[in-house]
Amino acid sequence: MREDSIFPANGMIHLRRARAHIEEHLGGARERVARAQHLLISTGEPLTQIALVCGFSDQSHFSRSFRRTVGASPGQWRRMNPAPLGGGDHV
């Protein structure tokens, strides 16, 4: 470590641990959003039900995470990606 660094050695360790924790959390959120995308296309279930099935605490949390990951709200994304004919699994 450089002597002129603004972080002491133990501070860098804490930063690395915090970054690893955040990356782990985001990875889990991406997996839940991917599952939600599948359910949005393959079912007609309400967004609230999909949010709960995918492990989000509520629809608001689901919508924020979904928009952050995908760039559109779950409702917008569902309208832009209609279900294939014959699709219609249930949650």
Summary of the structure (lengths in Angstrom):
residues: 91
radius of gyration: 18.6
end to end distance: 51.7
largest distance: 64.8
contacts: 214
relative contact order: 0.14
helix: 66%
strand: 0%
